[in-house]
Amino acid sequence: MEFRYIGRSGLRVSVIGLGTMTFGSMTSKEEAFRILDLAYERGVNFIDTAELYPVPPDSSWAGVSEEIVGEWLSTKPRESVILATKVAGGASGWFVPPIRYGLTAMDRFHIKRAVEGSLKRLKTDYIDLYQMHWPDRVVPIEETLEAFDELVREGKVRYIGTSNDTAYGLTQATMVAQYRGMARFESIQNNFSLLNPRFFDELEEVCRRERISLLPYSPLGGGILSGKYNRSPAPQDARFTLYRTHPNKRVREHAKRFYNEKTLKMTEEFLELAREVGIDPVTLAVAYSKEFDFVASTIVGARKLDQLPPSLDSADLKLDREIMKRIAKLQRKYCYPMG
């Protein structure tokens, strides 16, 4: 297993990390433990969760993923795992998180309440990487960073990061932290895959110049790149099959972004490429996401144990220039299939 540093931090993480967003909803605790054990045995030391998980977001199970991870973590040497979690973003934007009665904000009060809850559920006295789940454009970034900085000084958090942010947001936060002498975001966790290369547009330059690491999530495009949605019929228990008929409109719209005619057409050509080069499409897709110098750890997920090995196999796979050229050609042909 290859290891890389996150940003300018002392966090040395496996190039493949494990996401936990289905633990407690689509994945039982027993299956989650099996998934965590296999990842750990294969050298994965980076585990990512969130106070909002599992998905789809629901007040009846928010926090359960952290509880499952915490119970598993108590069976391992704490310092052998780099543990990341997230505080839910502000309720003023595209999504109202079903926690703290839908009144969340990136202010001192909510950040402090959130971290105490996460520490309790995770059964630990510190978090290695504490991330803003998405930005809050109402609360000034100065207040957000001050609250995070206090957590670092108190020893409850080692380093901080952001996610689902823009080049504007990341640059603003970096400059504020620099001039105020506060802890800065060492990472950004954004959606990134060969189906969604938007990170290259602006954020790539910010990360390279400021030495901030990308932690890509959904390297399989939410499972689309596995090819399972190209089958007829698609698996009835698959996430986006279920999301397409979900009573929540936002969940249905989320499915449309990933699961649409353009993504399926691009995936069909990608599957042909995988067949030609003799690489499992899951392994190939995950390997692509870690090929870039601004990436620290690619976060993979699995609802069932048998889904995990092909993703873990990508840790030792280095893609040659010809494969990367063919992927880039596909991306030009199907420009921004996820919108």
Secondary structure, DSSP 8 states (H G I E B T S, - for coil): --EEE-TTSS-EEESEEEE-TTBTTTB-HHHHHHHHHHHHHTT--EEE--TT-SSS--TTTTTHHHHHHHHHHTTS-GGGSEEEEEE---TTSS---SSGGG---SSHHHHHHHHHHHHHHHT-S-EEEEEESS--SSS-HHHHHHHHHHHHHHTSEEEEEEES--HHHHHHHHHHHHHHT---EEEEE-B-BTTB-GGGTTHHHHHHHHT-EE--B-TTTTTGGGTGGGSSS--TTSHHHHHTT-SSHHHHHHHHHHSSHHHHHHHHHHHHHHHHHT--HHHHHHHHHT-STTBS-EEE--SSGGGHHHHHGGGG----HHHHHHHHHHHHHT--TT-
